[in-house]
């Protein structure tokens, strides 16, 4: 159970829920470890960003975001179930909770492996999502569209 608890703690520290549409760049915090005392801390290793996948459509990005939220929710359920298991004193209930934790953890691990295969994304790593292009649309009437398109064409012609 200690191994499972460590795994849960690692997973709990690995992700932070974020709204990906709210910013140009969003960072998903990864796993963290307890810091050693300042005097004994080794120099941090140089790190760089490595592109692991491209999401070429808004639909693909929305699916990715939904999948991240699913594994984040599953991770939270595992943490809550494990906390209940650790607090439980009744042996029968504790056994039931242990089975629930194991089941939830197995499903989380399965989905995390799917995320790794599909996106190169794992709960155990840190990620940055960079939104390089976004198209913004608005609802307009045909008359408004014609007026705006004419103004855009006039602006483009003036630039030439």
TORRORO-956136 format. One record per residue: residue number from 1; residue in three letters; x, y, z of N, C-alpha, C in turn. Coordinates in nm, 3 decimals, padded with zeros to 5 digits. Example, Ala and Ser with C-alpha at 12.3 -4.5 7.8 and 13.67 -1.06 7.14 Angstrom:
2
+-----+---------+---------+---------+---------+---------+---------+---------+---------+---------+---------+
! num ! residuo !    n_xx !    n_yy !    n_zz !   ca_xx !   ca_yy !   ca_zz !    c_xx !    c_yy !    c_zz !
+-----+---------+---------+---------+---------+---------+---------+---------+---------+---------+---------+
!   1 !     ALA !  01.319 ! -00.569 !  00.780 !  01.230 ! -00.450 !  00.780 !  01.320 ! -00.330 !  00.780 !
!   2 !     SER !  01.285 ! -00.225 !  00.708 !  01.367 ! -00.106 !  00.714 !  01.290 !  00.003 !  00.787 !
+-----+---------+---------+---------+---------+---------+---------+---------+---------+---------+---------+
END
This chain:
160
+-----+---------+---------+---------+---------+---------+---------+---------+---------+---------+---------+
! num ! residuo !    n_xx !    n_yy !    n_zz !   ca_xx !   ca_yy !   ca_zz !    c_xx !    c_yy !    c_zz !
+-----+---------+---------+---------+---------+---------+---------+---------+---------+---------+---------+
!   1 !     UNK !  00.082 ! -00.119 !  00.000 !  00.000 !  00.000 !  00.000 !  00.087 !  00.126 !  00.000 !
!   2 !     UNK !  00.207 !  00.118 !  00.058 !  00.296 !  00.234 !  00.058 !  00.332 !  00.274 ! -00.084 !
!   3 !     UNK !  00.358 !  00.175 ! -00.170 !  00.390 !  00.203 ! -00.309 !  00.273 !  00.273 ! -00.377 !
!   4 !     UNK !  00.152 !  00.226 ! -00.352 !  00.033 !  00.289 ! -00.411 !  00.016 !  00.431 ! -00.358 !
!   5 !     UNK !  00.042 !  00.450 ! -00.230 !  00.030 !  00.583 ! -00.171 !  00.132 !  00.678 ! -00.232 !
!   6 !     UNK !  00.254 !  00.631 ! -00.251 !  00.355 !  00.716 ! -00.315 !  00.314 !  00.750 ! -00.456 !
!   7 !     UNK !  00.261 !  00.651 ! -00.527 !  00.216 !  00.673 ! -00.664 !  00.104 !  00.778 ! -00.666 !
!   8 !     UNK !  00.013 !  00.767 ! -00.572 ! -00.098 !  00.862 ! -00.562 ! -00.046 !  01.001 ! -00.529 !
!   9 !     UNK !  00.048 !  01.009 ! -00.438 !  00.105 !  01.139 ! -00.403 !  00.178 !  01.199 ! -00.522 !
!  10 !     UNK !  00.249 !  01.116 ! -00.598 !  00.316 !  01.164 ! -00.718 !  00.214 !  01.217 ! -00.817 !
!  11 !     UNK !  00.108 !  01.141 ! -00.836 !  00.004 !  01.184 ! -00.929 ! -00.066 !  01.310 ! -00.880 !
!  12 !     UNK ! -00.087 !  01.320 ! -00.749 ! -00.155 !  01.438 ! -00.696 ! -00.073 !  01.564 ! -00.714 !
!  13 !     UNK !  00.056 !  01.549 ! -00.715 !  00.142 !  01.665 ! -00.732 !  00.168 !  01.695 ! -00.879 !
!  14 !     UNK !  00.122 !  01.607 ! -00.966 !  00.165 !  01.617 ! -01.105 !  00.080 !  01.706 ! -01.193 !
!  15 !     UNK ! -00.046 !  01.729 ! -01.160 ! -00.131 !  01.805 ! -01.251 ! -00.206 !  01.915 ! -01.177 !
!  16 !     UNK ! -00.231 !  02.022 ! -01.245 ! -00.308 !  02.133 ! -01.194 ! -00.413 !  02.165 ! -01.299 !
!  17 !     UNK ! -00.538 !  02.169 ! -01.260 ! -00.645 !  02.196 ! -01.355 ! -00.625 !  02.336 ! -01.411 !
!  18 !     UNK ! -00.639 !  02.348 ! -01.544 ! -00.619 !  02.478 ! -01.608 ! -00.716 !  02.495 ! -01.722 !
!  19 !     UNK ! -00.758 !  02.614 ! -01.744 ! -00.840 !  02.644 ! -01.861 ! -00.746 !  02.678 ! -01.975 !
!  20 !     UNK ! -00.741 !  02.590 ! -02.074 ! -00.643 !  02.605 ! -02.181 ! -00.678 !  02.717 ! -02.277 !
!  21 !     UNK ! -00.801 !  02.757 ! -02.279 ! -00.841 !  02.863 ! -02.371 ! -00.814 !  03.001 ! -02.312 !
!  22 !     UNK ! -00.778 !  03.010 ! -02.187 ! -00.767 !  03.139 ! -02.121 ! -00.637 !  03.212 ! -02.149 !
!  23 !     UNK ! -00.537 !  03.145 ! -02.203 ! -00.407 !  03.209 ! -02.222 ! -00.339 !  03.156 ! -02.346 !
!  24 !     UNK ! -00.241 !  03.231 ! -02.396 ! -00.164 !  03.187 ! -02.511 ! -00.078 !  03.067 ! -02.477 !
!  25 !     UNK ! -00.024 !  03.064 ! -02.356 !  00.061 !  02.954 ! -02.313 !  00.014 !  02.908 ! -02.176 !
!  26 !     UNK ! -00.003 !  02.779 ! -02.162 ! -00.048 !  02.721 ! -02.036 !  00.051 !  02.614 ! -01.997 !
!  27 !     UNK !  00.094 !  02.616 ! -01.872 !  00.187 !  02.516 ! -01.823 !  00.115 !  02.420 ! -01.733 !
!  28 !     UNK !  00.136 !  02.289 ! -01.755 !  00.084 !  02.186 ! -01.667 !  00.197 !  02.146 ! -01.574 !
!  29 !     UNK !  00.189 !  02.182 ! -01.446 !  00.295 !  02.142 ! -01.355 !  00.307 !  01.991 ! -01.348 !
!  30 !     UNK !  00.428 !  01.942 ! -01.341 !  00.451 !  01.798 ! -01.335 !  00.483 !  01.754 ! -01.195 !
!  31 !     UNK !  00.539 !  01.639 ! -01.187 !  00.569 !  01.584 ! -01.056 !  00.674 !  01.669 ! -00.987 !
!  32 !     UNK !  00.662 !  01.675 ! -00.855 !  00.758 !  01.751 ! -00.776 !  00.808 !  01.661 ! -00.664 !
!  33 !     UNK !  00.925 !  01.690 ! -00.618 !  00.977 !  01.614 ! -00.504 !  01.003 !  01.710 ! -00.391 !
!  34 !     UNK !  01.014 !  01.657 ! -00.272 !  01.042 !  01.739 ! -00.156 !  01.182 !  01.796 ! -00.169 !
!  35 !     UNK !  01.193 !  01.925 ! -00.149 !  01.322 !  01.990 ! -00.165 !  01.416 !  01.952 ! -00.050 !
!  36 !     UNK !  01.539 !  01.931 ! -00.084 !  01.641 !  01.903 !  00.016 !  01.682 !  02.035 !  00.079 !
!  37 !     UNK !  01.747 !  02.031 !  00.193 !  01.795 !  02.156 !  00.252 !  01.884 !  02.231 !  00.153 !
!  38 !     UNK !  01.881 !  02.363 !  00.161 !  01.950 !  02.447 !  00.064 !  02.098 !  02.414 !  00.052 !
!  39 !     UNK !  02.164 !  02.383 !  00.161 !  02.308 !  02.355 !  00.158 !  02.339 !  02.226 !  00.082 !
!  40 !     UNK !  02.247 !  02.129 !  00.084 !  02.273 !  02.000 !  00.021 !  02.210 !  01.989 ! -00.117 !
!  41 !     UNK !  02.143 !  02.094 ! -00.165 !  02.073 !  02.088 ! -00.294 !  02.172 !  02.087 ! -00.409 !
!  42 !     UNK !  02.163 !  01.985 ! -00.496 !  02.250 !  01.984 ! -00.613 !  02.201 !  02.086 ! -00.715 !
!  43 !     UNK !  02.290 !  02.127 ! -00.803 !  02.253 !  02.223 ! -00.906 !  02.150 !  02.159 ! -00.999 !
!  44 !     UNK !  02.044 !  02.232 ! -01.035 !  01.943 !  02.174 ! -01.124 !  02.001 !  02.149 ! -01.263 !
!  45 !     UNK !  01.955 !  02.041 ! -01.324 !  02.002 !  02.009 ! -01.458 !  01.934 !  02.100 ! -01.559 !
!  46 !     UNK !  02.006 !  02.132 ! -01.664 !  01.952 !  02.213 ! -01.772 !  01.837 !  02.137 ! -01.838 !
!  47 !     UNK !  01.724 !  02.203 ! -01.859 !  01.610 !  02.140 ! -01.925 !  01.570 !  02.221 ! -02.046 !
!  48 !     UNK !  01.502 !  02.155 ! -02.138 !  01.452 !  02.224 ! -02.256 !  01.314 !  02.170 ! -02.289 !
!  49 !     UNK !  01.238 !  02.247 ! -02.365 !  01.107 !  02.202 ! -02.409 !  01.123 !  02.114 ! -02.531 !
!  50 !     UNK !  01.053 !  02.003 ! -02.532 !  01.055 !  01.910 ! -02.644 !  00.912 !  01.893 ! -02.691 !
!  51 !     UNK !  00.887 !  01.920 ! -02.818 !  00.753 !  01.907 ! -02.874 !  00.714 !  01.760 ! -02.879 !
!  52 !     UNK !  00.600 !  01.726 ! -02.819 !  00.556 !  01.587 ! -02.816 !  00.438 !  01.559 ! -02.907 !
!  53 !     UNK !  00.360 !  01.661 ! -02.942 !  00.251 !  01.641 ! -03.037 !  00.200 !  01.776 ! -03.085 !
!  54 !     UNK !  00.128 !  01.772 ! -03.196 !  00.062 !  01.890 ! -03.250 ! -00.085 !  01.861 ! -03.262 !
!  55 !     UNK ! -00.166 !  01.953 ! -03.221 ! -00.310 !  01.942 ! -03.232 ! -00.353 !  02.043 ! -03.338 !
!  56 !     UNK ! -00.384 !  01.994 ! -03.456 ! -00.401 !  02.081 ! -03.572 ! -00.540 !  02.139 ! -03.590 !
!  57 !     UNK ! -00.636 !  02.093 ! -03.513 ! -00.772 !  02.145 ! -03.526 ! -00.825 !  02.184 ! -03.390 !
!  58 !     UNK ! -00.925 !  02.271 ! -03.392 ! -00.989 !  02.309 ! -03.267 ! -01.055 !  02.187 ! -03.202 !
!  59 !     UNK ! -01.112 !  02.101 ! -03.284 ! -01.174 !  01.980 ! -03.231 ! -01.070 !  01.890 ! -03.164 !
!  60 !     UNK ! -00.953 !  01.876 ! -03.225 ! -00.846 !  01.796 ! -03.167 ! -00.800 !  01.853 ! -03.034 !
!  61 !     UNK ! -00.791 !  01.986 ! -03.029 ! -00.750 !  02.051 ! -02.905 ! -00.857 !  02.033 ! -02.797 !
!  62 !     UNK ! -00.984 !  02.044 ! -02.836 ! -01.093 !  02.025 ! -02.739 ! -01.094 !  01.882 ! -02.686 !
!  63 !     UNK ! -01.068 !  01.784 ! -02.772 ! -01.060 !  01.645 ! -02.728 ! -00.944 !  01.628 ! -02.629 !
!  64 !     UNK ! -00.830 !  01.687 ! -02.663 ! -00.714 !  01.680 ! -02.574 ! -00.748 !  01.739 ! -02.438 !
!  65 !     UNK ! -00.808 !  01.857 ! -02.439 ! -00.844 !  01.924 ! -02.314 ! -00.941 !  01.839 ! -02.234 !
!  66 !     UNK ! -01.040 !  01.780 ! -02.300 ! -01.137 !  01.695 ! -02.231 ! -01.068 !  01.571 ! -02.172 !
!  67 !     UNK ! -00.975 !  01.513 ! -02.247 ! -00.903 !  01.395 ! -02.199 ! -00.815 !  01.428 ! -02.079 !
!  68 !     UNK ! -00.751 !  01.544 ! -02.082 ! -00.671 !  01.587 ! -01.966 ! -00.761 !  01.602 ! -01.844 !
!  69 !     UNK ! -00.878 !  01.661 ! -01.863 ! -00.970 !  01.679 ! -01.751 ! -01.018 !  01.545 ! -01.696 !
!  70 !     UNK ! -01.037 !  01.447 ! -01.785 ! -01.078 !  01.313 ! -01.740 ! -00.972 !  01.253 ! -01.649 !
!  71 !     UNK ! -00.846 !  01.255 ! -01.692 ! -00.742 !  01.193 ! -01.609 ! -00.718 !  01.273 ! -01.482 !
!  72 !     UNK ! -00.735 !  01.404 ! -01.488 ! -00.722 !  01.485 ! -01.367 ! -00.832 !  01.448 ! -01.267 !
!  73 !     UNK ! -00.952 !  01.432 ! -01.315 ! -01.064 !  01.395 ! -01.229 ! -01.043 !  01.256 ! -01.171 !
!  74 !     UNK ! -00.996 !  01.164 ! -01.255 ! -00.968 !  01.029 ! -01.206 ! -00.859 !  01.031 ! -01.100 !
!  75 !     UNK ! -00.757 !  01.111 ! -01.121 ! -00.650 !  01.123 ! -01.023 ! -00.704 !  01.173 ! -00.890 !
!  76 !     UNK ! -00.793 !  01.271 ! -00.895 ! -00.852 !  01.326 ! -00.774 ! -00.938 !  01.221 ! -00.703 !
!  77 !     UNK ! -01.011 !  01.141 ! -00.779 ! -01.092 !  01.034 ! -00.720 ! -01.004 !  00.931 ! -00.649 !
!  78 !     UNK ! -00.890 !  00.898 ! -00.709 ! -00.796 !  00.805 ! -00.646 ! -00.745 !  00.862 ! -00.514 !
!  79 !     UNK ! -00.711 !  00.988 ! -00.515 ! -00.660 !  01.054 ! -00.394 ! -00.766 !  01.052 ! -00.284 !
!  80 !     UNK ! -00.890 !  01.086 ! -00.318 ! -00.997 !  01.088 ! -00.219 ! -01.026 !  00.948 ! -00.165 !
!  81 !     UNK ! -01.029 !  00.850 ! -00.256 ! -01.054 !  00.712 ! -00.212 ! -00.941 !  00.662 ! -00.123 !
!  82 !     UNK ! -00.818 !  00.695 ! -00.156 ! -00.704 !  00.653 ! -00.074 ! -00.708 !  00.719 !  00.063 !
!  83 !     UNK ! -00.746 !  00.845 !  00.068 ! -00.759 !  00.915 !  00.196 ! -00.865 !  00.847 !  00.283 !
!  84 !     UNK ! -00.979 !  00.813 !  00.222 ! -01.085 !  00.744 !  00.296 ! -01.036 !  00.609 !  00.345 !
!  85 !     UNK ! -00.960 !  00.539 !  00.261 ! -00.905 !  00.408 !  00.299 ! -00.813 !  00.422 !  00.420 !
!  86 !     UNK ! -00.725 !  00.520 !  00.417 ! -00.629 !  00.538 !  00.526 ! -00.696 !  00.577 !  00.657 !
!  87 !     UNK ! -00.809 !  00.648 !  00.650 ! -00.879 !  00.693 !  00.770 ! -00.972 !  00.586 !  00.827 !
!  88 !     UNK ! -01.014 !  00.491 !  00.744 ! -01.111 !  00.390 !  00.785 ! -01.052 !  00.296 !  00.889 !
!  89 !     UNK ! -01.131 !  00.265 !  00.991 ! -01.086 !  00.173 !  01.096 ! -01.157 !  00.039 !  01.089 !
!  90 !     UNK ! -01.276 !  00.035 !  01.030 ! -01.352 ! -00.089 !  01.016 ! -01.285 ! -00.175 !  00.909 !
!  91 !     UNK ! -01.246 ! -00.298 !  00.946 ! -01.171 ! -00.386 !  00.856 ! -01.248 ! -00.419 !  00.728 !
!  92 !     UNK ! -01.379 ! -00.442 !  00.741 ! -01.460 ! -00.476 !  00.623 ! -01.467 ! -00.358 !  00.527 !
!  93 !     UNK ! -01.497 ! -00.241 !  00.581 ! -01.504 ! -00.121 !  00.497 ! -01.367 ! -00.089 !  00.438 !
!  94 !     UNK ! -01.262 ! -00.111 !  00.517 ! -01.127 ! -00.083 !  00.470 ! -01.094 ! -00.173 !  00.350 !
!  95 !     UNK ! -01.135 ! -00.298 !  00.356 ! -01.112 ! -00.391 !  00.246 ! -01.186 ! -00.346 !  00.120 !
!  96 !     UNK ! -01.311 ! -00.300 !  00.137 ! -01.390 ! -00.249 !  00.025 ! -01.324 ! -00.125 ! -00.035 !
!  97 !     UNK ! -01.278 ! -00.035 !  00.051 ! -01.212 !  00.086 !  00.003 ! -01.081 !  00.054 ! -00.069 !
!  98 !     UNK ! -01.009 ! -00.046 ! -00.019 ! -00.884 ! -00.088 ! -00.085 ! -00.913 ! -00.136 ! -00.226 !
!  99 !     UNK ! -01.020 ! -00.217 ! -00.240 ! -01.059 ! -00.266 ! -00.372 ! -01.097 ! -00.148 ! -00.463 !
! 100 !     UNK ! -01.167 ! -00.050 ! -00.408 ! -01.207 !  00.068 ! -00.486 ! -01.084 !  00.148 ! -00.530 !
! 101 !     UNK ! -00.990 !  00.168 ! -00.439 ! -00.866 !  00.241 ! -00.471 ! -00.791 !  00.167 ! -00.582 !
! 102 !     UNK ! -00.779 !  00.036 ! -00.569 ! -00.708 ! -00.042 ! -00.670 ! -00.776 ! -00.033 ! -00.805 !
! 103 !     UNK ! -00.910 ! -00.040 ! -00.805 ! -00.986 ! -00.030 ! -00.931 ! -00.968 !  00.107 ! -00.996 !
! 104 !     UNK ! -00.982 !  00.213 ! -00.915 ! -00.966 !  00.350 ! -00.967 ! -00.824 !  00.373 ! -01.018 !
! 105 !     UNK ! -00.726 !  00.323 ! -00.944 ! -00.586 !  00.340 ! -00.983 ! -00.556 !  00.265 ! -01.112 !
! 106 !     UNK ! -00.613 !  00.146 ! -01.128 ! -00.593 !  00.069 ! -01.252 ! -00.652 !  00.144 ! -01.371 !
! 107 !     UNK ! -00.771 !  00.201 ! -01.354 ! -00.835 !  00.277 ! -01.463 ! -00.754 !  00.403 ! -01.495 !
! 108 !     UNK ! -00.707 !  00.470 ! -01.391 ! -00.625 !  00.589 ! -01.412 ! -00.497 !  00.554 ! -01.487 !
! 109 !     UNK ! -00.430 !  00.447 ! -01.446 ! -00.307 !  00.406 ! -01.514 ! -00.334 !  00.369 ! -01.659 !
! 110 !     UNK ! -00.446 !  00.302 ! -01.684 ! -00.484 !  00.266 ! -01.820 ! -00.506 !  00.391 ! -01.906 !
! 111 !     UNK ! -00.579 !  00.487 ! -01.853 ! -00.604 !  00.611 ! -01.927 ! -00.478 !  00.695 ! -01.943 !
! 112 !     UNK ! -00.391 !  00.692 ! -01.843 ! -00.264 !  00.764 ! -01.855 ! -00.180 !  00.703 ! -01.966 !
! 113 !     UNK ! -00.180 !  00.569 ! -01.977 ! -00.106 !  00.503 ! -02.086 ! -00.165 !  00.539 ! -02.222 !
! 114 !     UNK ! -00.298 !  00.550 ! -02.229 ! -00.362 !  00.592 ! -02.354 ! -00.321 !  00.735 ! -02.390 !
! 115 !     UNK ! -00.313 !  00.822 ! -02.290 ! -00.269 !  00.960 ! -02.314 ! -00.125 !  00.963 ! -02.364 !
! 116 !     UNK ! -00.041 !  00.876 ! -02.309 !  00.099 !  00.870 ! -02.353 !  00.105 !  00.826 ! -02.498 !
! 117 !     UNK !  00.030 !  00.721 ! -02.533 !  00.032 !  00.671 ! -02.671 ! -00.029 !  00.770 ! -02.769 !
! 118 !     UNK ! -00.136 !  00.838 ! -02.728 ! -00.208 !  00.928 ! -02.818 ! -00.139 !  01.063 ! -02.833 !
! 119 !     UNK ! -00.097 !  01.122 ! -02.722 ! -00.046 !  01.259 ! -02.723 !  00.099 !  01.272 ! -02.676 !
! 120 !     UNK !  00.157 !  01.168 ! -02.621 !  00.287 !  01.182 ! -02.558 !  00.274 !  01.254 ! -02.425 !
! 121 !     UNK !  00.157 !  01.250 ! -02.364 !  00.124 !  01.323 ! -02.242 !  00.107 !  01.227 ! -02.126 !
! 122 !     UNK !  00.176 !  01.251 ! -02.016 !  00.164 !  01.167 ! -01.897 !  00.145 !  01.255 ! -01.775 !
! 123 !     UNK !  00.070 !  01.207 ! -01.679 !  00.050 !  01.280 ! -01.554 !  00.180 !  01.301 ! -01.477 !
! 124 !     UNK !  00.282 !  01.225 ! -01.511 !  00.407 !  01.229 ! -01.437 !  00.506 !  01.333 ! -01.489 !
! 125 !     UNK !  00.468 !  01.411 ! -01.590 !  00.559 !  01.509 ! -01.650 !  00.499 !  01.649 ! -01.649 !
! 126 !     UNK !  00.583 !  01.749 ! -01.674 !  00.538 !  01.888 ! -01.688 !  00.521 !  01.920 ! -01.835 !
! 127 !     UNK !  00.421 !  02.000 ! -01.867 !  00.393 !  02.033 ! -02.007 !  00.360 !  02.181 ! -02.022 !
! 128 !     UNK !  00.389 !  02.232 ! -02.139 !  00.348 !  02.366 ! -02.177 !  00.273 !  02.352 ! -02.308 !
! 129 !     UNK !  00.153 !  02.408 ! -02.313 !  00.075 !  02.409 ! -02.436 !  00.082 !  02.549 ! -02.492 !
! 130 !     UNK !  00.127 !  02.561 ! -02.614 !  00.139 !  02.691 ! -02.678 !  00.035 !  02.701 ! -02.788 !
! 131 !     UNK ! -00.054 !  02.797 ! -02.775 ! -00.155 !  02.821 ! -02.876 ! -00.095 !  02.920 ! -02.976 !
! 132 !     UNK ! -00.062 !  02.870 ! -03.094 !  00.007 !  02.952 ! -03.193 ! -00.088 !  03.028 ! -03.285 !
! 133 !     UNK ! -00.209 !  02.980 ! -03.301 ! -00.304 !  03.046 ! -03.390 ! -00.444 !  03.026 ! -03.335 !
! 134 !     UNK ! -00.523 !  03.130 ! -03.339 ! -00.663 !  03.121 ! -03.299 ! -00.744 !  03.208 ! -03.392 !
! 135 !     UNK ! -00.851 !  03.156 ! -03.444 ! -00.943 !  03.232 ! -03.527 ! -01.063 !  03.270 ! -03.441 !
! 136 !     UNK ! -01.101 !  03.398 ! -03.448 ! -01.213 !  03.448 ! -03.370 ! -01.325 !  03.484 ! -03.467 !
! 137 !     UNK ! -01.443 !  03.435 ! -03.442 ! -01.558 !  03.458 ! -03.528 ! -01.668 !  03.526 ! -03.448 !
! 138 !     UNK ! -01.755 !  03.599 ! -03.521 ! -01.872 !  03.658 ! -03.457 ! -01.992 !  03.639 ! -03.548 !
! 139 !     UNK ! -02.109 !  03.635 ! -03.489 ! -02.233 !  03.623 ! -03.565 ! -02.274 !  03.760 ! -03.615 !
! 140 !     UNK ! -02.302 !  03.770 ! -03.744 ! -02.345 !  03.897 ! -03.804 ! -02.454 !  03.869 ! -03.907 !
! 141 !     UNK ! -02.525 !  03.973 ! -03.943 ! -02.622 !  03.962 ! -04.051 ! -02.549 !  03.973 ! -04.184 !
! 142 !     UNK ! -02.618 !  03.941 ! -04.294 ! -02.557 !  03.951 ! -04.426 ! -02.513 !  04.094 ! -04.455 !
! 143 !     UNK ! -02.593 !  04.192 ! -04.413 ! -02.558 !  04.333 ! -04.437 ! -02.432 !  04.372 ! -04.359 !
! 144 !     UNK ! -02.426 !  04.329 ! -04.231 ! -02.308 !  04.358 ! -04.149 ! -02.184 !  04.290 ! -04.208 !
! 145 !     UNK ! -02.200 !  04.167 ! -04.253 ! -02.087 !  04.094 ! -04.312 ! -02.035 !  04.167 ! -04.435 !
! 146 !     UNK ! -02.125 !  04.212 ! -04.522 ! -02.084 !  04.283 ! -04.643 ! -02.010 !  04.411 ! -04.607 !
! 147 !     UNK ! -02.059 !  04.484 ! -04.510 ! -01.997 !  04.610 ! -04.468 ! -01.856 !  04.585 ! -04.410 !
! 148 !     UNK ! -01.844 !  04.483 ! -04.323 ! -01.715 !  04.451 ! -04.261 ! -01.616 !  04.399 ! -04.364 !
! 149 !     UNK ! -01.661 !  04.311 ! -04.454 ! -01.573 !  04.257 ! -04.559 ! -01.525 !  04.369 ! -04.652 !
! 150 !     UNK ! -01.612 !  04.466 ! -04.683 ! -01.571 !  04.579 ! -04.767 ! -01.465 !  04.663 ! -04.695 !
! 151 !     UNK ! -01.486 !  04.687 ! -04.565 ! -01.388 !  04.764 ! -04.488 ! -01.256 !  04.690 ! -04.481 !
! 152 !     UNK ! -01.259 !  04.558 ! -04.466 ! -01.135 !  04.480 ! -04.462 ! -01.063 !  04.483 ! -04.597 !
! 153 !     UNK ! -01.141 !  04.476 ! -04.704 ! -01.083 !  04.481 ! -04.840 ! -01.021 !  04.619 ! -04.865 !
! 154 !     UNK ! -01.090 !  04.724 ! -04.823 ! -01.038 !  04.861 ! -04.839 ! -00.907 !  04.878 ! -04.762 !
! 155 !     UNK ! -00.902 !  04.822 ! -04.640 ! -00.780 !  04.830 ! -04.558 ! -00.666 !  04.755 ! -04.624 !
! 156 !     UNK ! -00.695 !  04.636 ! -04.677 ! -00.592 !  04.556 ! -04.744 ! -00.541 !  04.626 ! -04.868 !
! 157 !     UNK ! -00.631 !  04.691 ! -04.945 ! -00.592 !  04.762 ! -05.066 ! -00.506 !  04.883 ! -05.032 !
! 158 !     UNK ! -00.537 !  04.949 ! -04.920 ! -00.461 !  05.067 ! -04.879 ! -00.319 !  05.029 ! -04.837 !
! 159 !     UNK ! -00.300 !  04.910 ! -04.787 ! -00.169 !  04.864 ! -04.743 ! -00.077 !  04.834 ! -04.861 !
! 160 !     UNK ! -00.135 !  04.801 ! -04.977 ! -00.055 !  04.767 ! -05.095 !  00.000 !  04.888 ! -05.155 !
+-----+---------+---------+---------+---------+---------+---------+---------+---------+---------+---------+
END
